[in-house]
């Protein structure tokens, strides 16, 4: 629940930032652990060599890769760390319950296991993966070991429509308001929002996912095929859960190149060998005017932030 600490002005203070969190709606969204998914052929085509490579991909329970782990140096393609959930029931009159799950689920939302050996255990949403339309959830290793494909989970979906009232030019997406308590976002003397990130990513390397007209769910990919660019921006050190800055990128009403704009996102799946693809980024903030000032911090990762949230609750 949101702690209602009011300011002299309208709004709720979260991490020192004035928000509209008191006006947001919390809803339940349900999914179940998805099976592993592959296309009709067992391999993927390596974009630079043409080599056909069989690799594990999306879906399932990934037991040995979690937020905080390197997402580049592994034998896999579009790997989703932790548990992958989706709503596998039928659509209702053209409305898709899986779209509802993917739109409402925000990074940081609590997730409770409803069935199976891990019933009652909780995790947190770490991202949404477009195309396959998956929601990705982090759990401790002992909980992951007790999960099974088909286990049902309920997301405490909260965050859609979140605004920073003192930054009208910055749009927020896919973000649980409680994360603002630990993100360490601050206003500097020039009026910009200072945001800790692990990496700067040049907008010109963004690939698959371009062309979508919204970022309320899903992700888009960092292409890793230019070795000079990868080395310059230290992209081989990217981890699941890293918060990164996409430079000269605006995501206000879709994904576009716009010089001077800044977008903040979270790395939600692993690298890929397929043309146009790479580590996936789910958007959490964007400023067309460039009113976001990213600064480098190794601790700008969900693994660290989720632990920080636990510590705050204990106090």
N, C-alpha and C positions, 0 to 999 in steps of 0.2 A: 504493500500500500504506500501511497505518497504521503510523506510527512508534511502536514500543512503548516509550514513556517511562512507566514505572510510577510510582505514588505509594506512600507507606507503606501506604495503604489499597488495597483492591481497585479495579481499574479502570484505564483508559488516559486519560492527560491529553491533551486536544485543546484548544488555545487556552486553557490554564489551567483547563479544566473537566473534572471526572472523569466518564468515560463508560464504557459497556459495549461499546465498539467492538471489543474483542478477541473478543467472542462472536458478532459478526454474520457473516453468510454473504454472500460475493460470488458472483454468478452472471452468466452471459452472457444477454442478451436481444437479439433481432434484430428489426429493422424495415426498411422501405424507404420512400423518399421518396414521399409521397402526392401524387396529382394535386390541382389546385384543385377545391374543392367548392362547389356552389350548389344551392339547392332547385329545384323544378319551374318557378318563375318567376324571371326575371333580376333582380328588384328586391326591396327590403325596405321595409316600411312604417314611416315616421318616426312615432314614438310621439306627438309633440306636435302635428304638423300633418296627419298622414294622408297625406303625400306619398309616392309610390312612387319609390324611388331605386335605380338599379342600382349596385352596389358590389362590388369584389372581396372575397373572404372567406377562409375557412379553407383549409388545405392548401398544397401546392406549395413552391417555394423563393422566399422573399421577399428579393430581392437588395439592396434599398435601405433596409431597416428592420431594425435590430439592437437588442440590449440597450443601454441608454443613450440611445436615441432617444425623443422624445416619442411617446406612444401615443394622444394625443387629437386632435392637429391633423394629421389625414391623411384622405385620401379612401379609406376602406376600412371594413370592418365585421368585427370578430373577427379582425383580421389577426394571424398568427402569425409573429414575426420570425425570420429565419434559415431553417432547413430543418425541415419537418414530416415526421415518420416515423410509420408504423403497420405492424402485421403484417397482410398482406393475404391470407394463406393461410386455409384452411378451419379450422373448429373441430374439436377432437378429442373425440368422445364427450360433447359438451355443454360441454367446457372451452375457453375462448377464449384462444389464444396472444396476441391483442392485449390482452386484459385483463391477462395476465401481464406483457407489456412495460410497460403503463401503470402497473401497481402497483409493479413492481420498480424502474423507472427513477426515480432521485432527482435533485433539482436539484444540479448540480455534477458528476454522474457523467461520466467520460470516454466519448466515443463515437468509434469508429474506422470509417472508410469502408472497406468490403470490396470494392466493385466500381466500375467506371467510371474516368473520367479522374482523379478525386481519390483513387483507392485509396491507402490508407495514411495519409491526413490524419486529424487528430483535432479534435473539437470537444467541447462540454459541454452537458449537458441544462440547459434553462432553465425547464422547467415541463411540466405535463400538462394538457391541455384536455379537460374533460368534455363529454359529449354526442356529439361527434365522435370522442372517445377517441384523441387525438393526443398524441405526445411531441414537444416542440419543442427543437431543438438549435441552438446558436450556433456559427458558423464564421467565420474571417476572410474579408473580401471576396474575396480571390483564390481561396480554396477554394470559396466559394459560386458563383463564376463557372464553376468546373469541374464542379459537381454537375449531375445530371440526374434527372428524375422516374424512379423505379424503382431508383435506386442503393440497394444494400443496406448497412446499417450495424449494427455491434454495440455495444451499451451494456454497459459494465462496471458492472453494477447492484449497488450497495452502499449500504446505509443503512437499509433497512427494519428496524424494531425498535430504532433508536438511542434511548438514554436518557441523561439527565443524572442521575448517581447522587446528587448533592447537592440535586436539585430534583425530588423524587418527584411533586409536584403539577403539574409542567410536562410536557406530552406533546409529543414531536417526531414529525414526519411528513416524508416526501419530501425528506430532506436528506442529502447526501453528508457523512460525518463530516469529511472533509478541509476542508470549508468552515468548520468551527469554528475552524480555525487563523487565519482572516482576518476572521471576522464581528465580532470585538471585543465579544463577549458577556462580561459580568463580573458578579460578585456584589457588591452594595453593602453598606453597613454594616447596613442593615435586613434583609438576607437576600434581597432581591429580585434577580432577574436583569435587569440593565440591557442593553437591546437597541437599538442604533442603527437608526432608520427614517427614511425621507424624508418620510412623511406620517402624520398621524392620520386615520382614516376612521371616521365614526360608524356604528355597527352598523345603525342604522335605514335606511341607504341600500343595504344589501346586498340583492341580488335573485336573478336566475336561478342555480339550484344549491341554493337552500334546500330542505329536505325530504329531502336525501340523508342516509343514516344512517352515513356514514363519509367521511373525507377522505383516504384512502390513495391516491387518484388523482383527477384532475379538478380543477375549480376552481369558484368562484362569483363573481358579477359585482357591481361597484360601479355603481349607477344614477347617472347624471349629468344627470337631467332637472330637478332643482331648482336653478336658477341661483344663488340665495342661498346654498344649502348648498355648492355647488361653489366659489363665491368664498370663503366662510368658511374652508374647509379647503384652499384652493389646489389643487384637484384637476385643474385644467387643465394643471398642470405635471407630471402623472404620466408616468413613462417606463417602457418595457419594462425589466424587471429590477429595478425599485424594490422595496425591502423596506419594507412598510407595516404599521402597527398598526391592526387592526380593534378598535374600542373597544366594550365591553359585548357582546362576542361570544365564545361558547365553541364550540370545534370538537372537543371530546374524543371524542364518539361521534356526530358529525353536526354540522350547522350550526344553531345556535340563538342567539336573543337571551338574554343573561343579564347583568344589570346588575353591573358591577364586574369582569367577565371581560375578558381580553385575548387576542387572537389575532394572530400574526405570519404574514404571507404575502408572496408574490412576485407582482408584476404580470407576467402571462404572455401576454396578448393585448390587442389594441387596443380602443378604445371601440366602441360600437354605437348605431345609431339605433332599435333594436327595443325595445319595451316590456319592462321588467324586466332589460334587459341593459346591459352597459358593460364597462370594463376588467376582465379576469379575474384572480382571485387564487388561487394554489395555496398551501395552508396548509403552514407549516413548524414552527410551535410554537403551543401554546395553554395557557392557565392559567385554569381555572374560578374559582380563588380570587383572580385578579388579581395573581399573584406575578411578573408580568413588568412591568418599568418601561421603556416606550419613551422614547427621547430622539432629538431630531431631528439627522440628519447627512446632508448632501448626498451623501456617499460611500457610503451604504447602497444600492448598486446592483450587480448582478451584473457589469456591465462592469468596474467598478473592482475588485471582489473577485476576479474571474478573473485579472486582470492581477497582482494582489497574490500570488495563488497561484503564478503563473509566476515572479515575483521570488524567492519563498521557495525554489522548487525550484532556481533557479540558484545560490543561496547554499549 
